[in-house]
Amino acid sequence: MQWETVIGLEIHVQLATNSKIFSGASTAYGAEPNTQACAVDLGLPGVLPVLNKEAVRMAVMFGLAVDAKVAERSVFARKNYFYPDSPKGYQISQFELPIVEHGTLEIVLGDGERKTIGITRAHLEEDAGKSLHEEFSDSTGIDLNRCGTPLIEIVSEPDMRSAEEAVAYMKKIHSIVRYLGISDGNMQEGSFRCDANVSMRPKGQEEFGTRTETKNLNSFRFVERAIHYEIDRQIDVLENGREIVQETRLYDANKDETRSMRSKEEANDYRYFPDPDLLPVVIEPSFIEELRKQLPELPTEKITRFKQEYDLSDYDAENLVMNKETAKYFEEVVKNSNAKAKLAANWVLGDLSAVLNQDDIEINNCPVSAGMLAGLLDRIEDNTISSKIAKEIFQAMWSGEGDVDAIIEAKGLKQITDSSEIEALVEQVINDNPGQLEQYKSGKDKVFGFFVGQVMKLSKGKANPQQVNDLLKDKMK
């Protein structure tokens, strides 16, 4: 049987407020356990929550960015459950009347295909604490610092049909919240995490299959792997005549598998009811319109501008824009260089990205500044150095050996452009390789690359490649 995968994502975005959603306690990351959970966060007797206006502003900004309806009236509810990391016995969230509903997001897949994913809702809620297992051999530690940290939970429609689509959607959401400045999106610190709902159905069937929810995926790679595992597992279950159990699962990255955590709760299991301590959130239309005017240039608009202004391909524009800091770095390189924007894009997406990934460094901590890279591209453009030598110089710049001109001078890497000097090298290589010359003249064109390589080797990579090619063609007629 042919199967179709149905995927929906619930993305939890920790908002970059200084204080918590219902209290004045700090949201700073990295404090000693249980030092940033105040009486309100713990729900101690006699305390009352007070809504953080900045969290509301950030939620509205997100709603506007995904062309969603921002509710002028939304309501907080109590979601009741009993886990050690939730000391109140309930979570304050939104249920029937969320602050954001009915948005859309366009994703672009690897083959250039575009697809629109529906966003069902985005609601405000407080985060729970954190259970710690690694440091305790026979017990579980509880850190309640995260209790009350403001979140928006972004719930997609079940519109995705592959792990690739799910990752593309998640990356686009990640990009948007960072462009808006409403979250740092730090996945290692838990600021951006995802629950993946996966089900299978026979191709052509309208009715959805039974779904599982894999919780707390905190990297794009884990989302992809967990979904692939669930797809294979569920097909195996169904094709062996068994039924999928609706449940919550966890992904084990070490074993690259999901495993059952608990039976999946339905909404009625949580016994939602309006929180009696919080008034409905009423937002004036003028407040929404004022925030609309404050929206920054978002990824989709920036992609369009990059293509028009810099004459870049869809691929280059989309990959440069995905990360706000990368887009900024690229524009600074272009601004400070006489080289073509395409050359700048190639270096930022190629050599620079490779070494950033290799050394696990964010681009805003890059040891090669945008100005330094611009200088390197200018030396390629004015034929001071070849592209090959530029790669050597870039590595030296990365290692802190100075800027491009200092390195060229110190290492004697200036490109040879003197025609007579290159001509002498070309003639030497031709005279030293009569056999290969005969092969070339007999029609074996591939041998030409051998001669180019020999001249470049003899010049220690300094000869201008174009001049080498032109002179060889002239001399080997």
N, C-alpha and C positions, 0 to 999 in steps of 0.2 A: 504494500500500500504506500502511496505517496502522502507525506505529511506536510502540513503547513505550521510553522511556528508563529505563535502570537505572544508579543512581548509588550509589557507596560512597565514604566519605571516610576518609582517614587524617590525623588531626589531631595535630600535634606541639606539645606544651605544655612550655615551658621552666620548670622548677621554681624557686621563689624561695628556694633555699638560698644561704647565704653562700659556701659552698665547693663544689667540683666533686664529681661522683658518686664518683670513685675517688681523689681527691687533695685536698690542703688548699689548692690554688690558688684565688684569688678568682674569683667569677663576676660581679663588678661590670661594668656596661656602660660603654663609652666610653673605655676605657684605650687608650694608644698600642698599635698593632699589635704582636703577638708579645711582650708584656710579662707576660702572665698564663697562659702555657702552661709548666707545669713538666715535669720529666723523666718523671713518671708519665703525664701527658697525651700526651706524645710517644712513649711506649713505648720509652724508651731501655734499653739492656741493663742487667740487674740490678735493675730497679725492680719493685715489686709493687703492684697496686691494693688499696685498702682501701675497702669500701663505706660510703657516707655514710648513716647511720641516718635522718637527716631526710628524705632522698629516699624512703626506704621508707615512712616515716610519711605523707608526702604522697600517695603512690600508693595506700595503703590508704584514706585519707580520700576520695579520688576514687571508688574502688571502692564504698565504702559509700554515697556520695551518689547513685550511679546504680543502687543495689540490685543490685550484681553479686556474684559469688562472689569472695572474697579468698582466694587460695591460701595454705595454711599452709606449703607448700614450693614454691619457685620456683627456677629455675636460669638463670644467665647463660651466654650462648653468644658465640662469636666469629663475626661476620658478615664474611666476607673479601671485600674489594674494593680496587681500587687507583686512588685519585683523589688529586690533590695536596693536597687539604684534609684528608686522613686519613693522617697520617705513619706510623702503625703498620702500615698495610696491612690493617687490620681494624677493625671497630667492635664494642664490647662491648654486646650487646643481650640480649633474651630471645626465645626461639623456641618450643620445644615446651611449656615450662612457664612461662607468664607469671604475673605477680603478681595480675592481675585478669582475670576472664572472665565472659561471659554477663550483661551488664547491659542495661538498657532506659532509654529517654528519650522522654518525650512532648513533641511539638512542637505549636504552634498556628499555623495558617496565616492568611493575611489575611482569609479569609471565615469564620473561626471554626472551621473544621474541625480536629479533633484527630487526630493520628496517632502511633503508637508506633514508634520506630526502635530496632532491636536494636544492642547494642554487643558485638561479637565478643570483644574483648579490649582491655586497656590494659597495655602492658609498659614496664618501665624500660629506658633505654638512655642512652648518652652521645652528645652532639652532636658533629658534625664541625666543622672550621674553616670559613673563608669564603674563597671565591675572589673577587678584586676585579678588575674589568675596566675600569671607567670611567676610572681614573687613569693607565692605562698604554695607550699607543697600539699597541705591537707585542708586548706580553707580558701575563701575568696575575700579579697579586700575590696572595700567600697570607697571611691573618691567622689565626693559630692560637689566638688568645685564647679562642675559643668551644669549642675541643677539650675534651671531658670535662665540659661543662656538662650537668647532669642533665635528662633529658626523660622524659615519659611519652608514648608514641605510642598514641593512641586510635583503634582500628579499628572502623568501623561495619559492620553487615551491609549488603548491597546493597539496602536497603529504600526508598531515595528514588527518586522518579519525575519530579522536576522540579528546576530550579535553585532555585525558591522553597523547596522542601522542604529542599534541601541547605543553603541560607543560614540557614533557621530552625533547623536542627539545629546548625549551627556556632555560631550566636549563643547557643543554649542551653548548649552546652558551655563557651563563652567566659564566660558568666554564672556557671556553676557553679564553675569554677576560681577565679574572682575572689571569689566569696562564700566559698569555702573558704580563701582566702588562700594558695593553693599556687602561684599564678603572678600576675604583674602583667598578663598578657594583652596586653602592648604589641606590636601587630602591626608597627608601623614598625621596632621594634628586633629583630624576629624571635622574640619570646617566644611567639608563637602563630601557627602557619602550617599550611597544609593541602595535601595531595595529593588530587586529585579523580580517581577512577576512573569512567569513563563508557563505557557500551556501549549498543547499540541492538538491539532484537529485534522481529519482527513481533508485533502485538498478539495476545494469546491463546497465544503460544508460551511454554512453560515453560523451555526451555533458554536460557541466557544467550548473548549475542553476544560477539564478541571485544572486549576493553576496551583503552582507552588510559589512561595515568596522567599527568595534568598536575601538575607538581611545584611546590612552594614558592609557593603562592598566599597572599599576606599581607594581604589585605583582603577583606571580605565582598563588595564590589563586583566585585573581580577574580574571585572564585570564581563569582559569578553570570554574569559575562561570558564567562569561559573555558568554563563548562559550556554556555552557549547556543551559543558558537562550535563546540564539539565536536559538539553535537547536529546542528547544520546541516551541518557538514562530513561527519560520518559518514553521515547520510541521503543526502547528495549522492553519496558514494562508493558506497554500497550500491545506490542506484537507477540508477547508471550501470554496474551489473554487475561492479563491482570488489569486492575484499575489504578489510576493515579489517586493518591491520597492528598487532599487539600491540607497543606501544612506549611509551617515556617521552617526554612532550612538555613544552615550556615555553610559558608565556603571555607574549606581548609586549603590554604595556598600551598602548604608543604606537600600535601598529598594530591593536590589539584583535583579535589572532589567536593561535592556538597553532601551534607548529611543532615538527617532530621533533627530538629530542635524542639518543636512542639506542634500540636495541632493548630491549624490556622484559625484565628478568632474572626468572627463576623462583627459587624458594627453593634449588633444588639448585645454581644458579650461584654462590651465596654460600658454599657448603661450610660450613654451620653445624656447629659442634661445641662441647660444653661447655667453657667457659673453664677451663683447668687451674689458673689462679691465684686463682680465686674459689670459695669453698664455696657450696653451695646456701643460699638464704635461707629460714630456718625462722622462722615467725611463730607465737607462742603465741596461742591463742584469747583469752586474757585481755587481750592487747595490742590485738587487734581490737575487743573489747567496750569497752575503755577509750576508744578513739578514737571509737567509735560514740556514746558519751555526750558527746563534745566537738564533735559536728557542730553547726554554727550553723544558724540558720533559713535554709533554702535557698529558691531562687526559687519553687518550686511551693507550698511552705507559706506563704510571704509573700504570694503572690497570693491564696490562700484567705483569709488574715487581712485583707488590704486590702479585699477584697470585703465581708467580714462586718463589720469594725470601722468602715470608712469609707463603706460603702454605694456602692462604686464598680462600674462596669461591668467586664466581662471585659477589654475593650480598654484602659481606663485602668489597671487593676491590672497587667496584663501589661507594658504599656509603662513604667510607673513602676518596676517591679521588675526589669526586664531588666538595668539597671545598678545595682549595689549603692549607689553614691554618690548616684544620683538618688533612690532609695527613701529613703535617709537624709535627704536634703535635704527631700523632700516631708513626711516625718514631723515634721521640725523646724518647717516652716512651719505645719503643722496644730496642733502643740503650742503655738506662740506666737501663734496668731491666733484670733479669734472667728468667722471666716468658715467657711462650710461646706467640707468636704473636697473636694467636687466643684469648687468654685471654685479651690481650691489646685491640684488636679490639672490643670484647664484651663490655668492660668498656667504650671505647671512643664512640661507637655507642649507648650504652645503658644508663647507669647511668649518664655519663657526658653530653651527648647530651640532655637528658631529663631535667636536671637542667639548662643547658644553655638556652634552649627554654623557660622554666618556668620563668626564671629571665630576659629573653630577653638580653642576653650577647653574644657578639662575642667570639669565642674561643681564639683569641689573647689577650682578656682581662680577661681570665679565672683566678679566684683566686687560683685554684689548678693547679700548673705548671706541665709540663710533667714529671719533675724529682720527684715531690711529688707523682704523680699517679704511677710512676715506683716503688717507695718505697713501696707503698701500695700493689702492685701486688707481690712484692718480699716477703712480709710478709704472703700473702696467699699461695704462692708457698712453703715457708719453714715451713708451718703449724703453724706459730706463731698465726695466727688468722684464723677464718673460713670465708667463703664468706659472711655469714649473718652479722658477726661482721664488716667485711670490709665495708659494706654499711653504718653502723653506724659511722665508723671512717671517711668515705668519707664525710658525712654530716658535721662532726666536722671540717674537713680540709676546706671544702667550707666556713664554718662560721668563719674561721681565727683562729682556736684554735691550730694551729701548724702542724708539720709534723706527719707522721704515728707513729713513735716510741715515740714521746712525748705524743701523745694522748693515745696510748696503756698503757703507764706507768701511766699517770694521771688518767685514768678511770679504770685501772685494767682489761683490756680487753684481756689479753694474753690467748690464747687458752689452754684448758686442754688437754694434751696429755699423761699424766701419766695413764697407763693401769689400775693400781689398783684403782685409784681414780674414773675413769670412770666405772670400774666394780662394784664398790660399789653403784654408782648411778643407774646403770642398774638393779642390784639385788633389790634395794629399790623400783623401779617402778614396777618390776615384782611382788614383794610381795604385793604391795599396790593395784594391779588390777587383782585379780584371775579370775574374770568373763571374762574380755577381753582376758586373757591368754587361757581360755577354748575355747573361740570363735576362736582364732587363731589356736589352735591345732585341732579344728574340720574342718579346711579348709578355714576359712574366712581370706585370706591373707591380705586384706585391713586393718585389725586391726593392722598390723605391724607398719603402719605409725603413729598410735596413740601412740605406745610405744616410737618410735623415738622422737615424739613431746614432750612427757612427760619428757624424759631424758634431752632433750635440754632445756626445761623449768626449770627443776630442777637445771641445770648447768648454768642458766642465759645466754644460748647461747654460752657458752665457750667450751663445750666438742667438741672434734674432731668428725665430723659427720660420717666419715668412720669407725672410731673405735667404735662408738656407734652402727652402723649398724652391724658390725662384731660380737661384743660381744652379742648383742640381739639375733642374729641368732643362736649363739652358746648356749646361755642360754635357749632359748625357744624351743629347739628341743623336 
